[in-house]
Amino acid sequence: RLCELLDNASRGWRKLAEMAGVEKRFKCSAEELEMCSLKVLEPHGSPTQCLLQLLSERDCTLKYLLGCLERMGHTQACRVLSSAVQDMIRITVQPESQVVMEGMRVSLTCWGTGPPGLVYQWFCGKQEVPGATSPELVIDTATPPGQAEWYICRVSCGAAFAFSRWAHVQVEKSSSPSSASGYCPTMVGLQILRQPRPCCLAEGDTLALECRAIGNPPPQYQWFRNRRPVEGAQAPQLQVKLVTTAERGSYSCRVFNLFHEVWSREVDVEIGEGPRQTSVAPHPTLPPSPIPTATDKVALLIGNMHYLHHKQLKAPMVDVHALSALLRQLDFKVVSLLDLCKAEMQMAVDEFLLLLDKGVYGLLYYAGHGYENFGNSFMVPIDAPSAYTSAHCLCVQRVLQSMQQRHTGLNIFLLDMCRKRNLNDDIIPQVGALQVTANIVFGYAT
C-alpha cells in the first residue's frame, strides 16, 4: 500500500529519497536513483520498494522514515506506515497496581517490543510525568494517605503508539512508629496495613472481610475460620455470598512470603436468622415491568489531534484510550480511531450506523476541534482548511438523526470540543427536527 502511494504520487519516492538524504549515510547516488526508476519497466517492479531496500541496508529506522514523510506532508503515507509500526509495538511487561506505605518509594515498570527507537512516556491521569521517559518509573509517595494515583505508560515510535494498562498506587498511612524514623518494613519483613473487622449479618447477606499487607517479596494470603483454612480463600479479600449460620465463627488471615509470616487479628462474624416470611392471603399481582436490556452495545471513538491547518491537540489520544478501556469493561464493542480526514470520518460514521439496530445501545464520542452555529454543532476533520465551513465538517445533529432512524435502544453522543461561533460560516443547514424520545444522552465538554 505504501509503495502504491509513493509510486504514483507527485510527492513520491524521489521526494522521499531527497528528504532521507539530508542525513549523509542515507543519501542515494544518481546511479542508485536511476536503478530505482528503472523498476517501473519490470512487471511487478516498484521504485519505492527498491528505495526502501536501499535505506534498510543502511540501517534507516522506521521512525526516521516517518519523520521524512511528515516533512513531505504526505498524510496518507504517514498513516499507512504508522499503522504498520503500531501493529509491531507490543507491551511485554505491564505495570502492576500496588499498595504502599506513606514515605516509601515505589517502582512501576513497562517494557515494549517493536521497531528500533521506542520512546516511553509515563502519565499520571491525563498529565505527562515530567522526565518520565524510561521503562521504569520511580515514585516518591508524598501523596496524601488514602489517595490513589493512576499511572499509564505510552510506548511510541514516530506517530504510532501503544498504551500499557492502567496501574494505581494506593498510599496507606502506617500506624507503626518505626515508619516515622525511616525504617522500611518491606525490606526486612511483612506489615499488615488493613486489618479485618468484625461484623454481624443476617442469613442471605454477603460476608466481606479484607486484610491487606505489604512486603518484599510480595505477600500471599490464606484465610482461616475457627483456625481452620478456608478452601480457595487466598486473596486479600474474602467474600461469601448468601451466607448461612454455617459461616459464623472467628476469622483470621495468615500473611506470608518466602521469608516471613504474620497473622491478622482474629475477628468474630455473627450470623443470625433472616427475616421470617409471614403468610398472607393470595391476591392478584400485576405482571412485572419488563427490564430493558441491550441487544448489543457498540461505540465509535474519534480523536483528532494532528491538524494540517489548525492548532495541534494532545488530550484526545489519552481520552480515547481511557474511555475505550472503560467501555470495554461495560461490554461495548469499541472502535477507536485517531486523526481522520473528512472522508475517513464520514466513512467511519457510516459503518458505525450500519451496526445500529433495534434495541442496540450506540455511543459516539468525538474529541477535537469543533464549533456551533445556529444551534447545530460541527466536528472538524484534520484536513479542514483554515477558513472551514459546514461543507468541510460533519454535522452532529445530522449524525444523531441518523442514529434515531435506526430505532436504537439508547443513543449516546459525547462531544469534547469547542462550541464557539464560526465567523466563516453563515450557512444554516436544514437538518430537520430531532424526534422527541427518552433514549438520548447528549453530553459535551468545552
N, C-alpha and C positions, 0 to 999 in steps of 0.2 A: 504493500500500500504506500509506504514512504517513497519507494522508487518510482511508482506511478506519478506521485505528486511532483517530485523533483525532476523527473524526465520530461514532463510536459509543461512545466510552468516557466514563465519568463524569469522569475526569481528561482531558478532551478539549481542543478548540480554545479554549474560553473560559478554561480554566486556563492554557493556553499564552500567550494574549493578556495575561493578568494577569501572568505571570512575565516576559514580554518587556517589558511596560510599566513595569517597575522603572526602566529607563532611559528618560528622558523622550521622547527622539526616536522611540522605538518604541511609545509609548503610543497606543492607538486610542481614538477618541472613541466616545460612545454611539451616534451615527449610523452610524459605520463598523461597530461590532459588530452593530447591527441589520441592516445591509446583508449582513453575512456570514451571519447566522442565516436570512435570507430565501432563501438559496441552496438550502435544502432543498426549496423549492417547485418548483425547476427540475428537469427530467428527469435531467440529469447534473450538477446543482449540488453543490458541496461547500463548507461553511463554512470548513473547514481550508484548502482551496486559495485561497479568497478572502482569508483572513487572511495566508497566506504571501505572496500577491501584494502585499498592503499593506506587509508587512515588507520585502519585496525592494525595493520602490520607495524605502524609507528606508535602503537600504544595510545591512540587517541581514545579518550573516555567518552561515554555517553553523555556525561554531564557537560563536557566541553562542546559536543555536538549540539546539545540542547541550547547552550548559550549562543552558538553561531546561528541557529535557526531563529532564536528570539531576536537577535540583532538584525536579521534579514526581514523580520516582521511577518514571517510565514506561520501564521497562527495554526493553520490546519496541520502542517507538518509537525509543529511542536506538539500538538495534541496526540497525533499518531505515535510519535516517539515516546511521549510521556506515558501513554497507556501501556506501551511495551515495557518501559522501565518499571512502571508501577506493578506490573504482573511479576516482575523479578524480585521485588522487595518483599522479604518475609521477616516477620518478627519471630525470632527463635527463643528468646528469653523474655518473659513478661514480668513487669514489676508486680510485687506482691503487697497486698494491704497488710498493715502492721499496727499493733497497739504497743506504744512505747511509754516509758515513764518520763515525766517532765524533767527537762535538763539534759536528756540523753541525745546522742546523735544517731540518726537512722539513715540507712543507705538503701536506695532503690536502684535496680539495675534493669536495663533494657538493651538487648542485643538484636541486631538485624543482619540479614544476609542479602546480597544483591550485587548490583554493578559497583565498580570501584568508586571511591569518593563519597560514601554515605555520610550524611550530615545528621546529627542528633540535636533536637531542641526539646527541652522539658517545659511543660506548662503546669502552673498551679491554677486550677479552674480554667478560665479563659485567658489568663495573663501569662506571657512568657516569663520564665525564671531567668533573670539576667545572668549571662555567663554559663548557663547550664547547657553546654553543648557537647557533652561526653556521654558515653553509655551509662555511667554511674552518676547518680545524683545523691549528694550527701546533705542532709537537712539537719539543722540545729533546732531542736524542738523548743523554741522560745514561744511557741503558740500557747495561748491560754489553755489550761487543762480542760478536757472535755470537748474541745472544738476540733472537728475533723477537717483536714485539708485533703482535697482531691488532686491527684497528680496524673499526668499522662505524658507520653513521650512521642514526638513525631520523628520518624526516620525518613529522610528525603534524599533524592538525587535529582537536581535540577527542579523541574516543576512537578515531578512525580513524588509521591509520598505514601507512607503507611503509618497508622497510629497504633500504639500499644493499647492494651486495655487500661481502664482506669484503676488506680490504686489509691486507697485513702489511708492517711496516717492519723490515728487517734491518739492524742496525748492524754495520759492519765496522771493525776496527782498522787504521788506516793505518800502513804501515811508513815513510812519508815523514816526515823530520824537520821539514819545513815545516809539517805539520799541527799540531804541538805549539805552534807560535808563533801560531796563529790564522789562518794562511794557508788560504784556501778554494780548492782547485784547481778545483772545479766552476764557479767564476765566470770562470775565465780559460782553461780547457783541459780535458783529459781525464786521468783517472788510473785505471790498472788496479788493482783490488783483489784479484782472484784470478787467478793465472797457471795455464795448463795444465801438467800433469805428465806426464813420460814414462811409458810402460807397456810391458809385454811380454805378449802374448796368444797364444793358440792359435787355429787356424782354427775358425770356428764361434762364437767368443766375441763379445761386444758391446763395441765401442770407445766410450768415453765420455770426452770432453775438455770442459773448461769454462774460459771466460775471462769475467770479469765486471768491468765498469768503471762509473765514474760520470762525469757531465759535464753541461754546460749549453751548448747543447741536449742532449737525451738521446743517448747513443751508439748507433751502429749497428755491425754486426759482419759480417765476411767471413772465413771460414776458408780456409787455403791448405795444400796438400800438395805438398811438394817445390817450394815457391814458385810453385805454380800454383793458381788459385782452385778451390775445391771447389764444384761446382754445387749450388745450393739450400741451402748451409750459411751461413745469415745470422742465426743466433741465438747467444746466449751459450753454449749447449751444442751440442756436435757429437756425434751418436750414430749409429753404424753397426752394424747387427745382422748377425750371421753373417759376420764378416769373413773375408777370404781373404788370401793373401800379396800380392795386388794393392794392399791398403790400407796396407802397410808404407811407412815413409818419415818425413820430417821435417814436422811440423805447426806452424803458427803462425796467429795471428789478427790481422787488421787491424781496429783500433777507430777509428772516425771519427765526426765530426759536421760541421755546416755550416762550422766554422771550423778544426778541428784534426784531427790524425791521430796515432795512436800504435800501435806494434806490440807484441804479446806476445813473450815469449821463444820460441825455437824448441825443440821437444821431439821426441825420437825415439820412434816407435812400432814395436816389433819384433813380428812375427807369425810364429810357427813352425807346423809341420805339426801337425794334431790327432792324438790317439792312434790308432794303427793298429788295425784290426779283425782279430783272429785267427780263422781258420776253425775251427769245431768241428763235431763230428758232430751232425746234426739229432736232436732229441729232442722228444717231445710237450710242449707247454706248456699251462698252464691258461689258459682264456679270461680276459681282463682283467675286473676287477670293474667293474661299471657305476658311473660317477661321477654322484652325484645332482645334478640341475640343477632350478632352479625353473621351473615353467610360467608363473609370474607373481609379481610382488612388489608387495604393497600395504601401505600404512601409514596408520594413523589417529593423529593427534597432537592431544591436547586439553590446553589450558592454561586454567585458571580463576584469575582474579585479582580481579575486582571483585565480591566477595561482598556480598549485601544485608544480612546479619546477622552477619557474621564479619570477622575481620581481613583487610585488603586485602593482596594479594601483588604483587610486582613481577617476580620472576625468570621465571615461566612464559612470558611473551611472548618474551623473549630466547632461552630454552632451546628453545622450539618452533621458532623461526626457525632457530636454528643446527642443530638436529637435522634439520629439513626439508631444509636445503641439503645436509647430509651424505648423507642417504638418497637424494636425487635423483642424487647422484654415483654411488650404488650401484644405479641403475636401478630404484628403488622409485617406484611411483605414490603420491604423498603427498597426503593431505587434512589440512590444518591448521585447527583451529577454536579459538576463544577465547570464554571466558565463556558457558558453556552452562548452562541450567536443566536440571532432571531430564528433562523430556520431550524436550528437544533432545539431551541426552546419550544417552538411550535410542534415539532415532531414528538418531543418528549411528552408534552401535554396531550397530544392526540393519542399516543399509545397508552397514556395513563387513563384517559377517558374510556378506552376500549375495555379496561379491566373493571370498570364500574358497572354494577347491575343492581337489580332489586335486592335490598337488604344488605348491600355491601357498605362498609364504613370506608370512606375515601378521605384522605388527608393530603393537602398540597401545601408545602412550605417553601417560601422564597425569601432569600436574603441577598441584598444587593442594592443598586441604585434604583430609584423609582420616583414617581410624582403622582399628584392627583389634580384633575381638572374637572370642574362641573360635576362633582360627585362620583366620578369614575377614577379608579386607580390603575396605574400602568407599571408593569415590570420592564426594566431596561436591560436588554441583552448587551453582551460585551462589545459587539461590533456597531453599536448605535453611534451615529455621527455626533459631532459636538453640539449641533443645533437640532437635536432629535425632536420628533413629534410622535403622535399616537401611531402613525403609519410605521414607525420603526420599532414599536414596542408591543407587548401583549397586554390586552385589557383584562383586568382581574374580574370585573363583573361579567364579561362575556364567558370566561372560563367557568365561573361559578354557575352561570345559567346553563351551560352545557352539562355540568355535574348534576344539576337538578333534573335535567331531562332524562337522566339515567335511572331515576326513581331509587336512588340510594337510600340506605337506612340512616346514614349520617354523613354530612358534608362538613369538613373542617378545612378552613383556609387561613393560614397563618402568614403574615407579612412582616418582615423585618427590614423596612426600607423607609426612605424619606417620603413624605406625602405633601411636599410643598407644591405651590403653583408653578407650572411650566410656562414661562412667558413666551416661548417659541411656538406654543401650540394653542390655537384658538378654535380648533375643530371640536364639535360636540358629537361624540359617537352615538349613534342610535342603537343602543343595546337592547332597550325594552325593559320592562319592569320584571324584577325577580318575583318568583312565586312566594307567597307568604306561608312558610312552613315552620314547624317546630324542630327541625332536624339540621339546622345550620349553626355552626360555631365559626365566627369570624373574629380573628384576633390580629392585632398589629402592634409593633413597637417602632418608634421613630427616633 
